[in-house]
Amino acid sequence: MNSPPRLLIVWHSRTGAARSMAQAAAEGARDVAAWAAREQARQDDGAAAAAALRVDLMPAADVQAGDLLHSDGYLFCAPENLGSLSGAMKECFDRCYYGVLDADGASPISGRPYGLMVSAGTDGSGAARQMERICTGWRLRLSAPALIARNGAQTPAAILAPKTVAPDVLRDCRELGGLLAGLLLMGG
């Protein structure tokens, strides 16, 4: 029996917004996986179905190259800080980047689907572009436009304050997680 595909959701958050977004995406992916397992059981006349998809939600600080190599799809979620990707998420990419390439510099994860989510004050495009460039180096396949959640924070106090993510944004995060889950369940 083959093991179920694995969706790895990597996140970093300072104010709670990116973590909430990543958690919502994981919920969406798990909902799709549960639906797929129920459908499989129904088609198998009620026999217990194996887990359709493994969804792992990991802080960027804990992710190693092996986690990326042993996953079938990815969702990266981080805040934008000073117009760039947050340092902790960038450090994750720096730490893992070459460990995911083979001795010839090829990417064994090439072609796997991925998505991006950015928590930002008023822009977010800088962090999204940085992650897209890194994922392009691994030859990953972007599955949807980057989801950028802008909270409008402009002052130091507002930027550093804990964040609550709007329900419509969380819905979009769940949908992106569900989309990636569906792609993996359909074979990539």
FIDOGU-164722 format. One line per 3 residues: number of its first residue (from 1); their letters; for each residue x, y, z of N, C-alpha, C. Coordinates in steps of 0.02 Angstrom, whole numbers, plus 50000, padded with zeros to 5 digits. Layout:
FIDOGU-164722
NUM> A> X:Y:Z:X:Y:Z:X:Y:Z | ...
END
This chain:
FIDOGU-164722
1> MNS> 50042:49941:50000:50000:50000:50000:50045:50062:50000 | 50032:50108:49956:50069:50171:49953:50049:50216:50010 | 50096:50256:50033:50079:50305:50084:50042:50363:50051
4> PPR> 50000:50397:50090:49963:50453:50061:50010:50510:50043 | 49990:50551:49994:50032:50609:49979:50035:50655:50040 | 50088:50695:50042:50100:50740:50099:50101:50812:50076
7> LLI> 50060:50853:50108:50061:50926:50098:50096:50956:50158 | 50150:50992:50145:50189:51024:50198:50172:51099:50197 | 50146:51123:50253:50131:51194:50261:50182:51223:50308
10> VWH> 50224:51268:50282:50278:51298:50319:50258:51370:50334 | 50264:51391:50397:50243:51458:50415:50291:51491:50464 | 50290:51557:50462:50323:51598:50513:50277:51656:50527
13> SRT> 50273:51675:50590:50229:51730:50609:50258:51768:50669 | 50252:51833:50667:50272:51875:50724:50211:51898:50764 | 50157:51912:50728:50099:51943:50761:50038:51896:50763
16> GAA> 50045:51836:50737:49990:51788:50738:49952:51783:50673 | 49958:51833:50628:49918:51832:50567:49939:51774:50521 | 50003:51768:50507:50026:51715:50461:50011:51646:50492
19> RSM> 50018:51639:50557:50002:51575:50588:49928:51559:50579 | 49884:51608:50590:49812:51597:50580:49797:51578:50507 | 49831:51610:50461:49821:51595:50390:49843:51523:50375
22> AQA> 49901:51503:50401:49926:51435:50390:49879:51383:50421 | 49855:51397:50481:49808:51351:50513:49744:51344:50474 | 49719:51399:50447:49658:51396:50406:49671:51355:50343
25> AAE> 49729:51363:50312:49745:51324:50252:49748:51249:50269 | 49778:51233:50327:49781:51163:50348:49711:51135:50359 | 49666:51175:50389:49596:51153:50398:49564:51138:50330
28> GAR> 49575:51182:50282:49546:51172:50215:49573:51109:50183 | 49638:51097:50189:49668:51037:50160:49642:50975:50195 | 49636:50977:50261:49610:50919:50298:49537:50905:50281
31> DVA> 49498:50958:50270:49428:50949:50251:49423:50913:50184 | 49464:50932:50136:49463:50899:50071:49487:50827:50078 | 49539:50816:50119:49564:50748:50130:49510:50704:50163
34> AWA> 49474:50731:50211:49421:50693:50244:49365:50676:50195 | 49347:50724:50153:49296:50712:50102:49320:50656:50055 | 49383:50658:50034:49409:50606:49989:49408:50538:50023
37> ARE> 49425:50535:50087:49423:50471:50123:49352:50444:50128 | 49304:50489:50141:49233:50467:50144:49210:50442:50076 | 49229:50476:50023:49210:50455:49955:49241:50387:49939
40> QAR> 49304:50377:49958:49337:50313:49946:49301:50257:49984 | 49283:50270:50046:49247:50220:50086:49179:50205:50055 | 49146:50256:50030:49081:50246:49998:49089:50202:49936
43> QDD> 49140:50215:49897:49151:50176:49836:49172:50105:49852 | 49204:50096:49910:49226:50029:49931:49174:49995:49975 | 49110:50015:49967:49055:49986:50005:49064:49990:50080
46> GAA> 49089:50047:50104:49094:50059:50176:49157:50034:50208 | 49202:50003:50170:49265:49980:50200:49304:50041:50224 | 49340:50032:50278:49379:50088:50305:49431:50110:50253
49> AAA> 49431:50173:50238:49480:50200:50190:49541:50226:50228 | 49598:50217:50197:49660:50244:50225:49658:50320:50220 | 49698:50352:50259:49703:50425:50255:49720:50444:50183
52> ALR> 49682:50491:50156:49691:50510:50087:49750:50557:50078 | 49766:50595:50130:49818:50647:50124:49846:50661:50194 | 49910:50670:50197:49942:50690:50259:49956:50765:50255
55> VDL> 49933:50803:50304:49943:50875:50306:49986:50891:50366 | 50046:50918:50353:50091:50936:50407:50100:51011:50409 | 50087:51040:50466:50092:51112:50479:50155:51121:50522
58> MPA> 50206:51154:50494:50270:51160:50530:50295:51231:50532 | 50318:51253:50591:50351:51318:50594:50415:51317:50552 | 50430:51373:50520:50489:51377:50477:50553:51357:50513
61> ADV> 50558:51374:50577:50618:51359:50615:50630:51284:50622 | 50578:51243:50615:50585:51170:50624:50596:51132:50559 | 50586:51164:50502:50588:51130:50438:50660:51116:50417
64> QAG> 50671:51055:50393:50736:51034:50367:50727:51013:50294 | 50782:51007:50258:50779:50987:50188:50742:50921:50180 | 50751:50874:50226:50716:50810:50221:50641:50817:50223
67> DLL> 50615:50866:50259:50543:50877:50261:50518:50897:50191 | 50556:50938:50156:50537:50958:50088:50543:50899:50040 | 50597:50861:50046:50607:50804:50001:50553:50751:50009
70> HSD> 50526:50744:50070:50476:50692:50084:50405:50718:50080 | 50395:50775:50047:50328:50803:50038:50313:50806:49964 | 50248:50806:49949:50226:50805:49879:50200:50873:49856
73> GYL> 50187:50918:49903:50164:50985:49887:50178:51030:49947 | 50176:51095:49934:50198:51143:49985:50154:51204:49986 | 50149:51233:50046:50117:51298:50054:50161:51336:50103
76> FCA> 50187:51393:50079:50231:51435:50119:50193:51497:50140 | 50195:51513:50205:50156:51569:50232:50200:51609:50280 | 50208:51674:50264:50251:51716:50306:50229:51788:50301
79> PEN> 50251:51829:50349:50238:51901:50344:50290:51935:50300 | 50270:51992:50275:50317:52035:50241:50343:52084:50294 | 50408:52091:50299:50439:52139:50345:50483:52187:50306
82> LGS> 50468:52251:50312:50508:52302:50278:50513:52290:50203 | 50459:52267:50173:50457:52256:50101:50487:52191:50077 | 50509:52149:50124:50541:52085:50106:50511:52028:50147
85> LSG> 50531:51969:50128:50511:51909:50165:50538:51912:50236 | 50500:51888:50284:50523:51887:50353:50588:51848:50359 | 50631:51870:50405:50696:51839:50413:50693:51765:50430
88> AMK> 50647:51746:50473:50643:51675:50493:50623:51631:50434 | 50578:51654:50390:50560:51613:50332:50618:51612:50282 | 50651:51669:50273:50708:51671:50228:50763:51624:50253
91> ECF> 50774:51623:50319:50823:51578:50348:50805:51505:50335 | 50741:51489:50337:50718:51421:50322:50737:51403:50250 | 50722:51447:50204:50741:51435:50134:50817:51429:50127
94> DRC> 50854:51474:50160:50927:51472:50156:50954:51405:50183 | 50927:51383:50239:50949:51322:50272:50934:51260:50229 | 50878:51261:50194:50855:51201:50158:50873:51201:50084
97> YYG> 50887:51259:50056:50890:51265:49983:50936:51213:49950 | 50999:51212:49969:51046:51167:49935:51038:51095:49956 | 51010:51083:50015:50997:51014:50037:50942:50980:49997
100> VLD> 50904:51020:49960:50850:50993:49919:50874:50980:49847 | 50933:51004:49831:50961:50992:49764:51005:50930:49765 | 51010:50895:49709:51054:50837:49706:51125:50860:49691
103> ADG> 51172:50814:49685:51242:50831:49676:51255:50872:49612 | 51213:50864:49562:51221:50901:49499:51183:50967:49500 | 51150:50983:49556:51113:51046:49561:51042:51041:49536
106> ASP> 51020:50980:49517:50951:50971:49495:50905:50966:49556 | 50842:50979:49545:50794:50978:49600:50750:50916:49596 | 50759:50869:49641:50716:50810:49641:50643:50825:49658
109> ISG> 50629:50886:49681:50559:50905:49696:50529:50944:49638 | 50564:50948:49584:50542:50984:49524:50472:50963:49504 | 50430:51012:49487:50363:50998:49463:50310:50990:49516
112> RPY> 50330:50986:49579:50280:50979:49632:50242:51044:49642 | 50178:51040:49660:50138:51101:49667:50154:51138:49732 | 50146:51204:49729:50154:51244:49789:50109:51305:49786
115> GLM> 50098:51335:49845:50061:51396:49851:50095:51442:49901 | 50077:51506:49898:50107:51557:49941:50053:51598:49975 | 50065:51616:50038:50022:51662:50074:50067:51712:50111
118> VSA> 50048:51775:50107:50087:51828:50139:50040:51871:50180 | 50061:51885:50242:50027:51933:50285:50067:51998:50280 | 50032:52052:50262:50067:52116:50250:50027:52174:50277
121> GTD> 50061:52230:50284:50027:52292:50303:49989:52319:50244 | 50025:52345:50194:49992:52376:50136:50017:52350:50069 | 50067:52305:50068:50093:52282:50003:50095:52206:50001
124> GSG> 50151:52175:50019:50157:52102:50019:50189:52074:49957 | 50193:52114:49904:50219:52087:49841:50293:52070:49844 | 50331:52107:49884:50403:52093:49890:50416:52024:49919
127> AAR> 50381:52006:49972:50389:51940:50002:50366:51885:49955 | 50310:51898:49920:50285:51848:49873:50336:51837:49817 | 50365:51891:49790:50415:51883:49737:50476:51845:49761
130> QME> 50499:51859:49822:50557:51823:49848:50543:51748:49852 | 50485:51730:49879:50470:51659:49885:50461:51627:49816 | 50430:51662:49770:50422:51636:49702:50490:51622:49670
133> RIC> 50538:51668:49679:50604:51657:49649:50638:51596:49678 | 50632:51587:49743:50663:51529:49775:50630:51465:49750 | 50564:51464:49747:50528:51405:49724:50541:51392:49650
136> TGW> 50553:51444:49611:50572:51435:49540:50639:51399:49536 | 50685:51415:49581:50750:51381:49582:50743:51307:49595 | 50694:51288:49634:50680:51218:49647:50637:51187:49591
139> RLR> 50615:51228:49545:50572:51208:49488:50504:51183:49511 | 50479:51213:49566:50412:51196:49589:50361:51229:49542 | 50299:51204:49545:50245:51229:49502:50195:51268:49544
142> LSA> 50191:51334:49532:50144:51376:49567:50073:51357:49548 | 50032:51342:49598:49964:51316:49585:49910:51369:49585 | 49924:51427:49612:49875:51482:49615:49915:51546:49628
145> PAL> 49887:51603:49610:49922:51666:49626:49932:51671:49702 | 49986:51704:49721:50000:51714:49793:49941:51748:49826 | 49923:51723:49885:49869:51753:49925:49903:51804:49972
148> IAR> 49890:51867:49960:49919:51920:50002:49863:51951:50043 | 49869:51947:50109:49820:51975:50156:49849:52039:50184 | 49819:52094:50164:49842:52160:50187:49798:52183:50245
151> NGA> 49832:52202:50301:49794:52223:50360:49795:52299:50369 | 49831:52335:50328:49832:52408:50330:49876:52438:50384 | 49912:52398:50422:49954:52425:50476:50008:52470:50446
154> QTP> 50015:52530:50476:50063:52581:50452:50110:52606:50506 | 50085:52611:50567:50126:52638:50621:50164:52582:50656 | 50220:52598:50688:50256:52545:50724:50212:52506:50772
157> AAI> 50170:52541:50809:50126:52507:50858:50078:52459:50822 | 50048:52482:50767:50001:52439:50730:50036:52381:50697 | 50096:52392:50672:50134:52339:50638:50152:52284:50688
160> LAP> 50172:52303:50748:50195:52255:50798:50139:52223:50839 | 50079:52250:50834:50023:52225:50875:50000:52156:50851 | 49975:52115:50898:49945:52051:50878:49889:52064:50827
163> KTV> 49882:52017:50779:49834:52026:50725:49779:51973:50728 | 49720:51995:50709:49664:51950:50697:49650:51953:50622 | 49646:51896:50591:49636:51892:50518:49561:51892:50503
166> APD> 49542:51932:50455:49471:51938:50436:49443:51871:50412 | 49379:51858:50427:49348:51794:50407:49353:51780:50332 | 49346:51831:50289:49350:51818:50217:49420:51798:50196
169> VLR> 49471:51824:50230:49540:51804:50216:49551:51732:50238 | 49526:51715:50297:49533:51646:50321:49498:51597:50274 | 49441:51618:50247:49405:51576:50198:49449:51565:50137
172> DCR> 49481:51618:50113:49525:51612:50055:49584:51566:50071 | 49609:51569:50132:49665:51525:50153:49642:51452:50153 | 49582:51440:50179:49555:51371:50179:49547:51346:50107
175> ELG> 49524:51390:50063:49516:51371:49993:49583:51354:49960 | 49635:51393:49975:49701:51378:49947:49727:51312:49973 | 49719:51299:50038:49738:51234:50066:49700:51178:50034
178> GLL> 49635:51187:50024:49593:51137:49991:49614:51125:49919 | 49631:51179:49884:49654:51172:49814:49717:51129:49810 | 49766:51143:49853:49827:51104:49852:49813:51031:49871
181> AGL> 49769:51021:49919:49751:50952:49938:49719:50916:49879 | 49674:50950:49845:49642:50920:49787:49691:50902:49732 | 49738:50947:49720:49789:50932:49669:49830:50871:49688
184> LLM> 49849:50866:49750:49889:50808:49772:49848:50744:49768 | 49785:50748:49786:49742:50688:49784:49729:50665:49712 | 49734:50712:49665:49724:50694:49594:49791:50675:49562
187> GG> 49844:50672:49602:49908:50651:49575:49955:50707:49556 | 49944:50766:49583:49992:50820:49572:49967:50874:49530
END
